[in-house]
Amino acid sequence: MNIALDMMGGDYAPLEAVKGIIKCLPELPTDTILQLIGREDDISNLLAEHHLNGHRQLQVIHAPEVIGYNEHPVKALKEKKQSSIAVGFGLLAAGKTDAFASAGNTGAMLVGSMFALKTTEGVLRPTIGTIIPRENGKAGLLLDAGFNTDCKPENLNQFAIMGAAYSNIIWGIDNPRVGLLNVGEEEGKGNILAQAAYPLLKENTAINFIGNIEGRDVLEDKADVIVCDGFTGNIILKLLESLHPITKRQEIHHPYFDRFNFEQYGGIPVLGIEKPVIIAHGVSQAEAFSNIILSAVRIIETDFLNKLKGKF
């Protein structure tokens, strides 16, 4: 299998990307080729420094341009066709790689996912989720985490199907419990979106819908998948991301709070598009880059996207 990695994406790339590659190489299937996209000289020099030049599982693909974090996604992708992100999507669309991962400009990654690739047949809008660490050691999936700030009830219903499929196929959770994020447990609570989404989820025989989930339930093991609009989901994501640095600054040491370190998870794939695209945090370092790659391997090995198509 081939996995394309944006070597220029992220605050600490390409050095931390190379360190991440070193970390995950022993765990990669022997037939895996990592296609390292970016400025060839920069990448080759770092590979040489870490004694990886000429490694049979590494292939450097030159992309002289970089899309910065402050650039407009659509404009940048149109004007910088030799950027690492544009080249990565080109490889994926042409079938020359099996997955593409980046910690670069999130907007450009989302735009590329929508316009360089096809949406899974039947899916109204792709979505992206975030992992929620639970106190009992388990993890939940919340989606949408910011891809779709405005949603219709039908979108939440499909997010539930995609989230449940991910939890089942990738995490091995049997019959995942799906909850709707709301301001109360009772049916009929919430805004217009929540009130309209509830009956759709309740009647959906493809999921195990358990009803409404309140904010106090997000960190509890009450649902395996929580669905909401991307505006709400992104606020929760950013709130949870603040916990790990706060505990470190306050010198609070506890295994549970350590699980809020996003580096452990790497990235989550965009759900609802035809090929694997994994978006990671911009401040990703070695562990995150390693987990990004291993996540891509898992998605390919489980044939997740083809199995997801059957859900629609």
C-alpha positions in Angstrom: 0.0 0.0 0.0 1.0 3.6 -0.6 0.5 6.4 1.9 1.2 10.0 1.0 2.3 12.3 3.8 2.5 16.1 3.6 6.0 16.7 4.9 5.6 20.5 4.9 2.3 20.7 6.9 2.5 21.6 10.5 4.3 24.0 12.8 7.2 21.5 13.4 7.4 20.0 9.9 9.4 18.5 8.3 11.6 17.6 11.2 8.9 16.2 13.4 7.4 14.4 10.5 10.7 12.6 9.9 10.8 11.7 13.6 7.3 10.3 13.4 8.3 8.2 10.4 11.2 6.7 12.4 8.8 5.9 15.3 6.2 4.1 13.1 8.5 2.3 10.6 8.9 -0.8 12.8 5.1 -1.2 12.9 4.4 -0.7 9.2 3.5 -3.7 7.0 6.5 -4.5 4.9 4.7 -3.7 1.7 3.9 -0.1 2.8 5.5 2.8 0.8 5.5 6.2 2.4 5.4 8.9 -0.2 6.9 12.0 1.4 5.7 15.1 -0.3 7.5 18.4 0.0 10.7 20.3 -0.8 13.0 17.5 -1.9 16.3 19.0 -0.6 14.8 19.7 2.9 13.4 16.2 3.2 16.4 14.4 1.8 18.8 16.3 4.1 16.7 15.3 7.1 16.5 11.7 6.0 20.3 11.6 5.6 20.8 13.1 9.1 18.6 10.3 10.5 20.2 7.6 8.4 17.1 7.0 6.3 18.4 8.0 2.9 17.6 5.3 0.4 15.2 3.4 2.7 13.2 1.0 0.6 9.9 2.1 2.2 10.4 5.8 1.7 9.8 7.7 -1.6 10.4 11.5 -1.8 8.1 13.4 -4.1 9.1 17.0 -4.8 6.6 19.7 -4.2 8.3 23.1 -4.1 5.3 25.2 -2.8 3.7 25.3 0.6 0.3 26.5 1.6 0.5 28.6 4.8 -2.0 28.6 7.6 -3.2 32.1 6.9 -3.8 31.6 3.2 -7.3 31.4 1.7 -7.9 27.6 1.0 -9.6 27.9 -2.4 -7.3 30.6 -3.7 -4.2 28.8 -2.4 -5.1 25.5 -4.0 -5.8 27.2 -7.3 -2.6 29.2 -7.4 -0.2 26.8 -5.7 -0.7 23.7 -7.8 2.8 22.5 -6.9 2.2 22.7 -3.1 2.5 19.6 -1.0 -1.3 19.6 -0.3 -2.2 20.0 -4.0 0.3 17.3 -5.1 -1.0 14.9 -2.4 -4.6 15.3 -3.6 -3.5 14.8 -7.2 -1.8 11.5 -6.3 -4.9 10.3 -4.4 -7.3 11.3 -7.1 -5.2 9.6 -9.8 -5.0 6.4 -7.8 -1.2 6.7 -7.3 -1.6 6.5 -3.5 -4.1 4.8 -1.2 -4.3 7.6 1.5 -3.2 11.1 2.1 -2.5 12.7 5.4 -1.5 16.2 6.4 -1.1 18.5 9.5 -1.2 21.5 7.2 -3.8 24.1 6.4 -7.1 22.6 7.6 -9.2 24.6 5.2 -7.2 23.6 2.2 -7.5 19.9 3.3 -11.2 20.2 3.6 -11.6 22.0 0.2 -9.3 19.4 -1.4 -11.4 16.6 0.1 -14.6 18.1 -1.4 -13.4 19.1 -4.8 -10.5 16.8 -5.7 -12.4 13.7 -4.6 -15.9 12.3 -5.0 -18.3 12.2 -2.1 -19.5 8.7 -1.1 -22.6 8.0 -3.1 -25.7 8.9 -1.0 -23.8 11.1 1.4 -25.1 14.7 1.5 -22.1 16.2 3.3 -18.8 14.7 4.5 -17.9 15.1 8.1 -14.9 14.9 10.4 -15.0 13.8 14.1 -12.9 14.1 17.2 -12.0 11.5 19.8 -13.4 12.0 23.3 -11.4 10.3 26.1 -13.6 8.7 28.8 -12.7 8.3 32.4 -13.0 4.5 32.3 -10.3 4.3 29.7 -12.6 4.0 26.7 -13.1 6.6 23.9 -16.0 8.1 22.2 -16.4 9.8 18.8 -18.0 13.3 18.4 -19.0 14.6 15.0 -19.3 17.0 13.3 -16.2 18.6 14.8 -16.2 21.7 12.5 -16.5 20.6 8.9 -20.2 21.7 8.7 -21.1 24.6 11.0 -24.6 24.8 9.7 -26.5 21.5 9.4 -29.9 20.0 8.4 -31.5 17.2 10.4 -30.7 14.8 7.5 -27.0 15.6 7.9 -27.0 14.6 11.6 -28.7 11.4 10.7 -26.0 10.6 8.2 -23.2 11.6 10.6 -24.7 9.1 13.0 -24.4 6.3 10.4 -20.8 7.2 9.5 -19.8 7.6 13.1 -21.3 4.3 14.1 -19.6 2.5 11.1 -16.2 4.0 12.2 -16.6 2.9 15.8 -17.6 -0.6 14.7 -15.1 -1.2 11.9 -12.1 0.7 13.1 -12.5 0.5 16.9 -14.3 -2.9 17.0 -17.2 -1.6 19.1 -20.2 -3.9 18.6 -23.5 -2.1 18.0 -22.2 1.4 19.0 -24.6 3.6 21.0 -25.5 6.8 19.3 -26.6 10.0 21.1 -27.8 13.4 20.0 -26.1 16.3 21.8 -28.8 18.4 23.3 -29.8 20.7 26.3 -31.9 18.0 27.9 -32.6 14.3 27.9 -36.3 14.4 27.0 -37.5 14.0 23.5 -38.7 17.4 22.1 -35.9 19.4 23.8 -33.5 21.7 22.1 -33.4 24.0 19.1 -35.2 23.4 15.8 -32.3 21.3 14.4 -32.2 19.0 17.5 -36.0 18.7 17.5 -36.1 17.7 13.9 -33.1 15.4 14.0 -34.4 13.3 17.0 -37.2 11.5 15.1 -35.0 10.8 12.2 -32.4 9.2 14.5 -35.1 7.4 16.4 -36.5 5.8 13.2 -33.1 4.9 11.8 -32.8 1.1 12.1 -29.1 1.3 10.9 -28.0 2.7 14.2 -28.4 2.1 17.9 -29.9 5.4 18.9 -30.2 5.9 22.7 -31.6 9.5 22.8 -30.3 12.8 23.8 -26.9 13.4 25.4 -26.3 16.5 27.6 -23.0 18.4 27.9 -22.3 16.7 31.3 -22.5 13.3 29.5 -19.8 14.0 26.9 -16.9 12.7 29.0 -19.0 9.9 30.5 -19.3 6.5 28.9 -23.0 7.0 27.9 -22.7 7.0 24.1 -20.0 5.7 21.7 -21.0 8.2 19.1 -22.3 11.8 19.7 -23.7 13.8 16.9 -24.1 17.6 16.6 -23.6 20.4 14.2 -20.0 21.5 13.5 -20.4 24.8 15.3 -21.2 23.1 18.6 -18.8 20.3 17.9 -15.8 22.5 17.2 -16.4 24.5 20.4 -16.3 21.2 22.4 -13.2 20.1 20.5 -11.3 23.3 21.3 -12.4 23.2 24.9 -11.2 19.6 25.4 -7.9 20.5 23.6 -7.2 23.1 26.3 -7.3 20.5 29.2 -3.9 18.9 28.5 -1.8 22.1 28.4 -3.6 23.5 31.4 -2.9 20.4 33.5 0.8 20.5 32.4 1.1 24.2 33.4 -0.6 23.5 36.7 1.7 20.4 37.2 -1.3 18.2 37.6 -0.2 14.6 36.8 -2.9 12.1 36.1 -3.2 9.3 33.4 -6.7 10.5 32.5 -5.7 14.1 31.7 -2.7 12.7 29.8 -5.2 11.2 27.4 -6.3 14.6 26.3 -3.0 15.0 24.5 -4.1 14.8 20.9 -0.6 13.5 19.9 -1.8 10.0 21.0 -4.4 9.9 18.3 -2.8 11.6 15.3 -5.8 12.4 13.2 -9.3 11.4 12.2 -10.3 10.7 8.5 -12.8 12.7 6.7 -15.9 10.5 6.6 -18.1 10.5 3.5 -15.5 10.8 0.7 -14.4 8.1 -1.7 -10.7 7.9 -0.5 -8.9 8.1 2.8 -7.9 11.7 3.8 -6.6 12.2 7.3 -6.4 15.7 8.8 -4.1 16.3 11.8 -3.5 19.1 14.2 -1.2 21.9 13.1 1.1 21.6 16.1 1.6 17.8 15.6 4.9 16.4 16.6 6.6 13.0 16.2 4.0 10.9 18.1 1.1 12.5 16.2 2.8 12.0 12.8 3.4 8.4 13.7 -0.2 7.9 14.6 -1.4 9.7 11.5 0.4 7.1 9.4 -0.8 4.1 11.4 -4.4 5.4 11.2 -4.1 5.4 7.5 -2.8 1.9 7.5 -5.8 0.8 9.6 -8.3 2.4 7.3 -6.8 0.8 4.3 -6.4 -2.7 5.9 -10.0 -2.8 7.1 -11.3 -1.6 3.7 -13.3 0.9 5.8 -14.5 3.2 3.0 -15.9 0.4 0.8 -17.7 -1.0 3.8 -19.1 2.5 4.6 -20.5 2.7 1.1 -22.7 -0.3 1.9 -24.3 1.7 4.7 -25.8 4.1 2.1 
